[in-house]
Amino acid sequence: MAAGLRARGWIVDVRELDPSFPRPTVSALNEAARVLAALPGGAPVLIDGLAFGAMPAEAEHEAARLRLVALVHLPLAAEIGLERAEAIRLEAGERRALAAARRTIVTGRATASVVEGYGVRRGAIAIVEPGTDRAPLATGSRRGEPVHVVSVAAMTPGKGHEILVRALGRIPDDNWRLTCAGSVERHPATAGRVRELVRCSGLEDRVSLVGELSAAALAAVYESADVFVHPSLHETYGMVVAEALARGLPVVGTATGAIPDLVGADAGLIVPPRDEEALARALSCVITDASTRARMAAGARRVRDRLPTWDDAADAMVAALAGI
């Protein structure tokens, strides 16, 4: 996005904040305050929601001097697995911070609705959907090989890996293999539970947890994929789903974020989040029926042709920042 804005004549200066956000230390907040204070008065400042929502006092202090814009992917209090007290604290802080912003940019309609619930007026909200890089069409598994199901997501409580393994374990047909790509370091407890579930389910020969991959290695996984699955419990947009559709892959996903809109009526199957039985049925359908896979792959290729590009996203961002 920074490159896209620069290409459109904007001067973009990126400032990094402490990695302790969104649970900043005192020193991290002090440093953030110093960064903001050093900016010239009247400057437009776009701040990622992981930091912005966690620094309400700093935002309030600079609101009259700087043109603050919040970029909200997911409200901090909506993170899966939070204790109620922490969620309440995070929501209260983010409400204060968003009230100090001149505009709030979100990545999808679902987040726009949530942000309205935080007291942000509709006219101050702009939707800028992420762009999707064009990618080669997947060729899929070879004749006679198991159907290759691919999931790409960090192994955290909100991405539904345990539900996915249990759902696949319900399918009587064994003509499938699963590759899960994504960090296993971000939430070690979840990764440990998934590994143990795979072992206890007797699926070690069919489920590969390959961790975070380089761009080239991930491209190779996509190249051999037949089906993409994303059993996420909560999303704001669903970029990995768009990336799978960009490769012409049928998608089995959950009804959260922009996923239903991305997949549409003919590029895959959508099930409710957390519904293990529905996920198992949908996966069974696409794994066991080659004609269904082919029909949905054709639908995915049609979706691929109309996905917004990063140029589209940059144009939308310019429009969102205009007049703040």
N, C-alpha and C positions, 0 to 999 in steps of 0.2 A: 504494500500500500504506500509506503514511503517513496519507493521508486516511481510509482504511478503518479503521485502528487508532484514529485520533482519534474517528471516529464511534462506536466501540465503547467509548469512555471512557478510552482510553489517552492519556497525555501524551507526545507524540513531539517530540523535539528533534533536528533534523538538523544534523550537523556535516560540512562538506566538507573533504576532505583534498587534498593537492597532486596535480595532474594527472599527475605523473611516475609514480605507481603504475600498473602493478605492478612497475615498475623504478625504485623511488624513489631520489632523491638522498639524501645524508646529511642535508641540511637538511629534506627531506620527512619522513624518519624521526624527526628530532628534533621537528618540529612535531606529528607524530602522537603521539609520546610525551607532549608537553605537553597535547594535547587529552584524552588518556586520563587523565592525572594530575589534570586539572581536574574530572573527573566525581566525583560523590559516591560514597563507598564503598557497595557493594551494588547499584549501579545495573545494570539489564540493558542491555547494549550490543550491538546488532546491527551487525556490520561486514561490508560487502561483501567477497567473496573476492578481488577484484582488489587490495584493500588488505591484508586480513587475512593472506592467505597469504604476503605479501611483508614482513611485520613480525613474524617469530617471536619475536625477543628482547623486543620491546615487549609482545607478547601474554603471554609467559611472566612478565614482570615484574608485570603487572596481574592475572594469573589468579586469585590468591587474594583480591584486593580487589574486583574487578568481576565481574559475571555475564556473561561473554563468550559471544556466539553468532556463529558464522560463517555467512554466507549464500554458498554456493558454487554458482555457475552452471556453471563449467568449471574444473577444476583447472589451475593456471597452467602446469604442465609439459605439459599436453595440447594447448596451442596449436599449430596447424599451422605447420610451417616452422622450428621451433626447432632450433638446434644441440644435439647430444647433451649436451655439457658444460653448457649453460645449462639444459636440461631436468632434468638430474640435480640441479643446484643449486637450481632452483625447487621440485622435488619434496621435497628434503630440508628446505627452509625451510617449506614448507606442512605437511609432516608434524608439525614442531615446533609450528607455530601451531595446528593443529587439535587437537593433544594438550592445548593450553591452554584450549580452548573447552568450555563445559558442554554445548552442543548445536550440531550442525551441520545447517543447513537447506539442502536441495537442491531443485532445480526439477523433478526427474524420477527415475524408477527407475534409469536408466542411470548417472546421476551418483552415486546412492546406492551402487551397487555399486563404483564407482571409489573413493569415499571410504572404504568399508569396507577396501579394499585399502591405504589409507593408515594403517590401524590404528585407525580410529574404530569403536567398538563399535556394533552395529546399533541398540541401544536409545537411543543418543545422536543418532541421525539421524532427521530429520523431513522428509517430502516435502511441499512446498507448490508446487503447480503454478500458474503465472501465470494470471491471469484474461484473458478476451478480451472486448473491447468489442463489443457488438452493432452490426452495420453493415447498410446496405441491400444487398439482393441485387444482384449484377452483372447487367446486361442483356446484356453481350457485344457483339461486333462487329455491324455492320449486314449485312443480306443482300447477298451479292455481294462483301463485303470479305474479306481474308485472315483466317484464324484468328489471334486476338491472344493470344500467349503472353506472360505477365508473370513477371518475377523481381524480388524485392525483397530486397536484401542489400548490405551494404557490399562493395566490390570488394577483397577481401583473399584471401590464398592459400587459406584454408580453405573458401571458399564455392563453388568449383567453376565459376567463370564460363568458364574456358578449355575445360573439359570440355563445358560446355553449348554453346558456339559450335561446337566440333568435331562434337558429336552432331547438332546441327541441320544442319550442312553435309553430313551423311551422308544426309539425307532427300531422296529424289528429288522428292517433291512440293514445289512452291514456294508453296503456298497458305497461307503463314504469315508473321507478322511478330513480332518479339521486342522487348519493352521491358524494359530492365534499369534499375531504380530503386535508388539507394543510393549512398553516398559513394564518389567516385573519388579522394578526397584522403587517405584513411586509409592506403592502401598504394599510392603512386604507381607503383611498379614493376609491380605486378599490373595496374593499370589500363592502363598503357602496353602490356603484353603482350596484353591483351584487345583493345585498339584495333587493334593491328597484326595480330592474328589475324583480326579482322573484315575488315580491309582485304585481307589476303592471300587470304582465303576468298571474296572477291567478294560479301560479304553486307552491304555498307554501306547498300544501299537497303532492307534488311529488318530490320536490327538497330539499335536506338536505345539509346545509353547516356546516360541523361538525368540521372544524378547524383542527389544528395540533393534530395528534393522537399518542399514544404510539405504540410501535412496535406490541404489542399484539392486540390492538384495530384495527390497520390498517390491520393486518393479518385476523381478523374477517371480515372486510369489503371486502377484496379480496376473502375470502372464499365464500361469498354469491354473488359474482359478476358474471354476464353473459357476459358483454361487457366492455372493457376499452376504454375511449375516451381521447384524448390529442390534444386539438385544438390550440396548441402553435403557436405563430406568428414567433418565431425564436428559434432554438435550436442549440447546438454544437454537441450533441450526442443524448440524449433522454433516460436517464437512467430509468425513470419511465416506458417507453415503454418496455424496456428490462425486467424490473421487472414484468410487466404484462404478457409478453410472457412466462416468467419463470413459471408462474402459469397456462399456457395454455389458456389464455384469448384472444379472438379475439380483434383486435385493430382497432379503427377508429382514424386516426392521420393525421397530416399535413405533407406536403412535405418539411421538413426542417431538417437540421442536418443529423443524421444517421437513422432517422425514416424510410424512404422508404427502406433502405437496411435491417434494422432489420425485418420489417414486411414482405418484399418480396412479392411474387405474390399471396400467398394463406392464409396468416394469418390475413388478415384484409383489410381495404380499406383506401387509401390515397387520401386526397383532398388538394387543394391549401390553404395556410394560408390566413386567413381573408375572405374566401369564405363561407358566411353563408348558401347560397342556396345549395352548394355542400355538406356541412357538414350535412345539414338537410336531403338531399337525402341519403347519406351514412348511417346515423343513422336510418332513416326509414327502409332502407333495412335490417339491422341486427336486428332491434327491431321486425319487423313484420314477418320475415321469419325465422322460427326455423331451417329449413334445411340449410340455409345460415350460421346461427350461428354455427351449428354443423360442417359444412365443414371448416369454418375458425378456429374453436377451434382445429380441427384435424391438420390444418396447423400450428397453434401456438405451438402445442405440438411437432411438428417436428422441428420448430425453437428452441424451448426450449432445445433440445438435442445438439444443436451446438452453443449455446451462449458461448462467452468466459468467463472463470471463473476468480476469482481473482488471482489464481495461474498463469494463462495465462497472466494476466495483469502485474503481478510482473516480470515474465520472460521478457516481452516486455520492461518494465521499465529498467531492468538490461541492456538489449541490447542497449537501448537508451542512457544510461549514460556511456556506455563503451567508452573509448577513448577520453573523453572530455578534 
